Amino acid sequence: MTLKYFGTDGIRGRALHPPLGLAEVARWGQAWGEVARSKGITTLILGWDPRISSAPMAQAFVQGLGDFHTIILGMVPTPAVAWLTQQTPQSWGVMLSASHNPPEDNGIKGFNGQGEKLTENEESALESAFEKADVPDSTMPLLHAEHGPMGRYLQHLGSVELPDDFPIAVDCAHGATAPFAPMALRGNISWIGVPANGDRINVDVGSTHLGALQKAVKAAKAELGVAFDGDGDRCLLVDSEGQLVDGDQMLWLLVQDRLDAGEEVPGVVGTVMTNGALASALTERGVAFVRTPVGDKFLLRELRARGWDLAAEASGHLIQKRSGPSGDGLATAIAVLRALKRRPADQRWSWRFKPWPLRLTNLQALERIPVAQCAALSETARSLETEHGNSLRLVIRWSGTEPKLRLMAEAKTEALLAEAMNRLEAAARKDLEL
C-alpha cells in the first residue's frame, strides 16, 4: 500500500510547514477524530515532545478534534503515550514528535488500542479523511495537562538504584526524558542533555550524537553512559572506554540475563539490519531468531504473532512486551542497568559478542526511485550475493522518512565488506545520477 503522508514512523517533516502547518494539523485532528469514531474509539490520549512547535501543534490538533474526549498528557516520552493508550479502554494515542530529528522538524505518531502503531489501512483512512477535512476558523483551545496518568506510567516502570561505586553518565538529548529520567535512574549519575529544551533537542546530544556522552563518561570516570533520543523511545549505551553498546548488544545482554535466571526465552525478533553475529550467538544458546523489515511496528507484529517478549533494532529501539507495547528508552535503561548490576564488576562487559563487520552508507537523492528500477544497483547486488553466498549480507532500502537511499553490507571479513560497499555505492550513484 502506497501512502502519501505516513512513513515508517508516522507523519514527519518540517514543523509548521505543509503537511504540518497549523491549518494542516487542525485538519489532521479532524481526520483523527472522524476515523477514531468509526472504529468505536471514545478517548484520545495526546502527548508531545519539547520542540517549540509541539505545543501550538497540539492546540491545533485539539481544535480540529472538536468535541472528542481527550486526555492531555503534555510533554512526555512517546512510550508513555503508547502504554497509557494500551491501559485505557476504547482509546487511541497521538504523539507529536520527530523523535531523533533536529528541532526544526516535527511529526505525528498514532497508536491503536493495543498501544501499537496504527496499521497501514488505518493510516490510509486518516489520509483520505485529511484530504476531505475543512476545519473552520475558531479560537485555539487552552490545553491543561493531566499529571495522574504519567504518574501511573512511572510507577509501572519502576526504577533502578545504582551503588556509589557504579557511576554512570546519562544524556537526555534535551528531550522528553529529561524531567523523568531522574525518577527512574538513581545513584552516582552525571547528567547531560538536560533540561528539556525545544531549541536544543537532539542538537549534538542524544542517541544520534554520542560524542557528548563519550566525553562525559571519560570526564566522570563512569562505568558507562546512557543516551536517549528526543522522544525517549530509544536508548543506547557506551562503555567506560566510550565504545558503543547498541540495541543488538543490549538485546543479547537481556537474553543472557533471563536465561541465567532460569527464564525461558523461546525466541527474539530483530530486523534486516540486525548483526549476523547476534543471530549466531542466539542460535548457540538455543534461542530462535527472526528478522522483519526496519520499523518497530513490524517488530511488534512479529512478537504478537509468535507470543514472544523481546525485540530490538541496533539503533536502540528495544521492546520488552512485559514492560510496554513499544520501544521504551527508560524501560530499556532500567532493565539493562539491573542486568549489569547483577554481574561481577570484573565481568561487567565480558558478555558481548564480536560483531561481524558492517557498513551503512546513506545517499541523499532528489527523489525516490524504487530499488527494483535501479538497474545497475540491482545487478550489482545480485552479482555480489552470487559470488559470496552466506559470507555477505546486503540490505538496500529507502529511508521511511527522508529521500535517502540506505546501503548496508555485512561481511565476514573487512576486505569483502570494502569491496561490496564500493561496488554498491558506485552502482547506486549511477542510477540516482549523483
VOGU-3710 file (C-alpha; in Angstrom, 3 decimals, decimal comma):
1> mtlkyfgtdg> 0,000/0,000/0,000  1,364/3,397/-1,029  0,771/6,202/1,472  1,192/9,896/0,705  1,953/11,281/4,163  2,751/8,388/6,516  6,208/6,845/6,645  7,562/4,066/8,848  7,069/6,212/11,971  4,018/8,352/11,358
11> irgralhppl> 3,969/11,720/9,568  7,204/13,660/9,748  8,571/16,837/8,174  9,462/20,482/8,691  7,420/21,824/11,596  4,734/24,417/10,809  5,094/23,748/7,077  2,725/21,572/4,995  1,651/18,922/5,779  2,418/20,005/9,358
21> glaevarwgq> 1,381/23,654/9,234  -1,101/24,636/11,925  -4,002/24,600/9,460  -2,996/21,127/8,286  -2,533/19,869/11,851  -6,073/21,016/12,652  -7,244/19,012/9,639  -5,269/16,023/10,913  -7,087/16,429/14,219  -10,442/16,399/12,452
31> awgevarskg> -9,365/13,343/10,450  -8,212/11,511/13,577  -11,493/12,185/15,317  -13,517/11,007/12,324  -11,594/7,758/11,824  -11,360/7,040/15,543  -15,132/7,366/15,954  -15,674/4,991/13,045  -13,568/2,408/14,922  -15,555/2,776/18,146
41> ittlilgwdp> -12,860/4,855/19,867  -14,158/7,187/22,573  -10,940/8,622/24,083  -7,814/10,151/22,577  -4,583/10,357/24,583  -2,301/13,194/23,449  1,325/13,958/24,281  4,195/15,866/22,721  7,949/16,393/22,980  9,618/19,705/23,982
51> rissapmaqa> 10,047/21,194/20,484  8,971/24,820/20,222  6,445/23,798/17,576  4,868/20,988/19,622  2,563/22,968/21,927  0,967/25,074/19,151  0,600/21,951/17,036  -1,146/20,250/19,959  -3,561/23,184/20,220  -4,295/22,996/16,503
61> fvqglgdfht> -4,802/19,236/16,671  -7,295/19,552/19,531  -9,041/22,381/17,693  -9,591/20,010/14,790  -10,723/17,176/17,051  -13,561/19,280/18,357  -15,928/17,563/20,784  -13,885/14,412/21,460  -12,846/13,188/24,919  -9,125/13,885/25,089
71> iilgmvptpa> -6,629/13,145/27,848  -3,874/15,750/27,603  -0,558/14,418/28,931  1,541/17,417/27,936  5,273/16,985/27,381  6,032/13,271/27,892  8,081/10,487/26,251  6,412/8,667/23,382  6,321/5,305/25,240  4,156/6,875/27,946
81> vawltqqtpq> 1,502/7,642/25,326  1,715/4,084/23,975  1,458/2,435/27,412  -1,372/4,650/28,650  -3,280/4,037/25,434  -2,934/0,295/25,995  -4,245/0,732/29,542  -7,249/2,886/28,596  -10,342/1,174/27,137  -11,553/2,288/23,702
91> swgvmlsash> -8,692/4,728/23,217  -6,197/5,780/20,593  -2,978/7,667/21,259  -1,287/10,527/19,413  2,261/11,796/19,967  3,580/14,979/18,379  7,291/14,409/17,888  10,018/13,995/15,290  11,934/11,582/17,520  15,679/11,972/16,885
101> nppedngikg> 15,281/14,642/14,177  16,540/18,222/14,706  14,470/20,932/16,453  13,033/22,403/13,253  11,229/19,131/12,422  8,134/17,603/13,969  5,671/14,817/13,329  2,532/12,949/14,327  2,627/9,354/15,564  -0,550/7,347/16,109
111> fngqgeklte> -1,206/4,358/18,389  -4,109/1,919/18,354  -5,912/0,421/21,342  -3,069/-2,057/21,932  -0,586/0,811/22,185  0,985/-0,211/18,881  1,474/1,836/15,716  -1,584/2,179/13,511  -1,994/-0,237/10,628  -1,481/0,845/7,026
121> neesalesaf> -5,250/0,597/6,477  -5,897/2,945/9,399  -3,224/5,342/8,137  -4,810/5,248/4,675  -8,200/6,079/6,184  -6,635/9,030/8,028  -5,067/10,316/4,816  -8,408/10,111/3,000  -10,188/11,935/5,824  -7,428/14,572/5,930
131> ekadvpdstm> -7,775/15,302/2,219  -11,507/15,989/2,723  -11,214/17,864/6,033  -12,014/21,567/6,223  -11,613/22,895/9,750  -13,462/26,181/10,327  -11,686/29,113/11,928  -12,019/29,114/15,707  -10,076/30,116/18,777  -7,172/27,859/19,672
141> pllhaehgpm> -8,072/25,920/22,849  -6,073/26,214/26,055  -4,612/22,826/26,965  -4,241/21,663/30,559  -2,119/18,583/31,192  -3,323/15,795/33,492  -0,441/14,552/35,661  -2,107/11,476/37,155  -1,701/9,250/34,077  2,036/9,985/33,815
151> grylqhlgsv> 2,419/9,093/37,473  0,860/5,683/36,773  3,264/5,131/33,897  6,311/5,975/36,023  5,080/3,711/38,824  4,689/0,900/36,289  8,247/1,429/35,025  9,830/1,286/38,443  13,420/2,371/38,947  16,982/1,162/39,428
161> elpddfpiav> 19,221/2,247/42,310  22,931/2,115/41,498  25,641/1,923/44,173  28,137/4,750/44,547  30,908/2,587/43,055  28,869/2,233/39,818  28,945/5,812/38,448  27,238/6,470/35,129  26,539/9,389/32,782  23,103/9,957/31,240
171> dcahgatapf> 22,254/12,078/28,170  18,586/13,077/27,853  19,071/14,875/24,498  17,268/17,952/25,897  14,213/15,876/25,107  11,147/14,317/26,652  13,002/12,072/29,119  14,759/14,990/30,828  12,157/15,593/33,582  11,503/11,891/34,180
181> apmalrgnis> 14,814/10,010/33,902  15,967/11,157/37,384  12,878/9,447/38,812  13,803/6,120/37,203  17,608/6,165/37,359  19,173/6,867/40,745  22,703/6,826/42,044  26,029/8,434/41,208  24,933/9,997/37,899  26,386/12,796/35,757
191> wigvpangdr> 23,589/14,357/33,697  23,910/15,997/30,282  21,278/16,949/27,695  19,144/18,442/30,469  16,785/20,166/30,970  14,198/19,645/28,235  14,765/22,410/25,675  12,872/22,752/22,416  15,626/24,813/20,799  18,349/22,276/21,609
201> invdvgsthl> 16,590/18,902/21,367  18,941/16,399/19,654  21,488/19,136/18,858  24,903/17,485/19,333  23,452/15,327/22,117  21,388/12,180/22,456  21,495/8,744/20,898  22,352/10,055/17,414  25,216/12,268/18,668  27,169/10,155/21,138
211> galqkavkaa> 30,271/12,358/21,260  28,982/14,435/24,167  28,181/11,322/26,197  31,539/9,734/25,456  33,274/12,858/26,768  31,065/12,918/29,860  31,810/9,267/30,623  35,553/9,825/30,462  35,381/13,075/32,449  33,406/11,412/35,239
221> kaelgvafdg> 35,378/8,148/35,052  31,987/6,483/34,747  31,320/2,783/34,241  29,070/3,537/31,291  26,876/6,132/29,601  23,195/6,035/28,664  21,790/8,105/25,764  18,130/8,686/24,936  16,722/10,292/21,822  14,423/13,299/21,755
231> dgdrcllvds> 11,148/11,477/22,370  12,556/8,732/24,581  11,647/5,633/22,593  15,249/4,550/22,080  18,316/4,090/24,234  21,980/3,408/23,502  24,946/2,784/25,789  28,635/3,487/25,677  31,055/1,578/27,897  33,736/3,076/30,136
241> egqlvdgdqm> 36,036/3,451/27,114  33,342/5,229/25,115  32,652/2,256/22,831  29,097/1,915/21,509  26,838/-0,757/23,005  23,952/-0,843/20,527  20,488/-2,374/20,523  21,779/-5,734/19,286  24,221/-5,974/22,202  21,636/-4,878/24,769
251> lwllvqdrld> 19,185/-7,466/23,448  21,880/-10,139/23,831  22,536/-8,998/27,423  18,859/-9,261/28,359  18,558/-12,699/26,754  21,566/-13,970/28,722  20,289/-12,360/31,927  16,941/-14,096/31,587  18,453/-17,461/30,661  20,907/-17,283/33,575
261> ageevpgvvg> 17,956/-16,569/35,896  16,224/-19,740/34,674  13,664/-17,983/32,481  12,594/-19,434/29,162  13,356/-17,313/26,100  11,738/-19,104/23,155  12,801/-16,521/20,596  13,557/-12,890/19,835  12,912/-10,596/16,885  15,344/-8,355/15,024
271> tvmtngalas> 15,325/-6,627/11,664  17,133/-6,955/8,368  19,735/-4,620/9,916  20,482/-6,886/12,905  24,101/-8,040/13,001  24,681/-11,616/11,893  26,862/-12,311/14,921  23,840/-11,828/17,196  21,819/-14,352/15,200  24,700/-16,820/15,524
281> altergvafv> 25,073/-16,220/19,293  21,348/-16,696/19,874  21,353/-19,969/17,949  24,193/-21,267/20,113  22,061/-20,620/23,228  19,055/-22,341/21,660  17,062/-19,131/21,157  15,153/-18,741/17,892  15,683/-15,553/15,885  13,618/-13,997/13,101
291> rtpvgdkfll> 14,051/-10,805/11,077  11,484/-8,217/9,992  11,655/-5,045/7,892  13,015/-1,961/9,679  10,447/-0,277/11,933  9,212/-1,056/15,423  5,683/-1,678/14,141  6,993/-4,725/12,262  8,834/-5,964/15,335  5,653/-5,651/17,404
301> relrargwdl> 3,531/-7,505/14,879  6,015/-10,372/14,791  6,177/-10,530/18,587  2,394/-10,659/18,787  2,162/-13,364/16,131  4,707/-15,572/17,928  3,828/-14,753/21,517  7,410/-13,655/22,267  8,560/-10,835/24,530  11,861/-9,372/23,235
311> aaeasghliq> 12,789/-7,491/20,081  15,308/-4,818/19,154  16,832/-2,667/16,468  20,526/-1,786/16,578  19,524/1,910/16,666  18,294/1,444/20,239  14,604/0,604/19,876  14,289/-2,288/22,330  10,863/-3,773/23,058  10,031/-5,727/26,195
321> krsgpsgdgl> 6,376/-6,623/25,919  6,251/-7,208/29,670  7,179/-3,526/30,138  5,044/-1,972/27,430  3,792/-2,156/23,864  6,538/-0,085/22,250  10,224/0,686/22,258  10,887/2,463/25,547  14,215/4,111/26,331  13,625/4,390/30,082
331> ataiavlral> 12,415/0,780/30,359  15,465/-0,344/28,388  17,874/1,599/30,586  16,300/0,198/33,758  16,433/-3,412/32,504  19,989/-3,161/31,176  21,336/-1,436/34,296  19,686/-4,055/36,504  21,299/-6,815/34,418  24,736/-5,170/34,560
341> krrpadqrws> 24,359/-4,536/38,287  23,854/-8,284/38,808  27,165/-9,102/37,126  30,515/-9,113/38,958  32,418/-5,879/38,331  35,250/-7,724/36,561  32,735/-9,388/34,191  30,570/-6,366/33,518  31,366/-6,309/29,769  32,567/-9,856/29,103
351> wrfkpwplrl> 29,182/-10,952/27,741  29,365/-9,012/24,449  29,507/-10,744/21,074  32,030/-9,673/18,429  30,036/-8,072/15,604  30,598/-9,035/12,027  31,983/-6,036/10,082  29,111/-3,881/8,880  28,892/-0,627/6,998  25,925/1,631/6,303
361> tnlqalerip> 26,014/4,426/3,718  23,212/6,946/3,188  22,889/8,618/-0,203  20,762/11,769/-0,328  18,678/11,802/-3,511  16,371/14,303/-5,172  13,603/11,717/-5,457  12,860/8,123/-4,502  13,376/5,703/-7,357  12,142/2,192/-6,469
371> vaqcaalset> 15,127/-0,061/-5,870  13,795/-2,546/-8,421  14,051/0,191/-11,056  17,700/0,913/-10,206  19,185/-1,353/-12,866  22,897/-1,008/-12,059  22,329/-1,336/-8,301  20,077/-4,380/-8,655  22,520/-6,167/-10,950  25,485/-5,378/-8,684
381> arsletehgn> 23,650/-6,713/-5,636  22,733/-9,933/-7,440  26,308/-10,422/-8,566  27,735/-9,894/-5,098  25,294/-12,325/-3,486  26,017/-14,949/-6,159  29,763/-14,567/-5,768  29,925/-14,634/-1,977  26,866/-16,528/-0,711  26,462/-16,661/3,084
391> slrlvirwsg> 29,678/-14,709/3,638  27,879/-11,494/2,675  24,505/-9,963/3,538  23,109/-6,877/1,797  20,204/-4,593/2,705  19,160/-1,857/0,274  16,198/0,320/1,171  14,881/3,857/1,213  14,531/5,712/4,500  10,952/5,733/5,713
401> tepklrlmae> 11,047/9,482/6,449  13,556/11,068/4,039  14,677/10,673/0,381  17,798/8,809/1,474  18,876/5,507/-0,024  20,395/3,293/2,652  23,049/0,798/1,549  24,073/-1,763/4,136  26,555/-4,598/3,811  27,649/-7,107/6,424
411> akteallaea> 30,516/-9,498/5,714  32,772/-11,951/7,494  35,895/-10,003/6,503  36,764/-6,315/6,216  38,168/-6,845/2,713  34,927/-8,325/1,425  32,940/-5,574/3,117  35,002/-2,836/1,449  34,660/-4,459/-1,969  30,897/-4,849/-1,636
421> mnrleaaark> 30,272/-1,285/-0,447  32,474/0,255/-3,136  30,626/-1,609/-5,861  27,177/-0,904/-4,405  27,773/2,810/-3,912  29,188/3,252/-7,429  26,149/1,497/-8,900  23,693/3,496/-6,787  25,294/6,802/-7,738  24,984/5,838/-11,386
431> dlel> 21,275/5,025/-11,056  20,491/8,136/-8,998  22,702/10,374/-11,155  24,628/11,618/-8,112
//
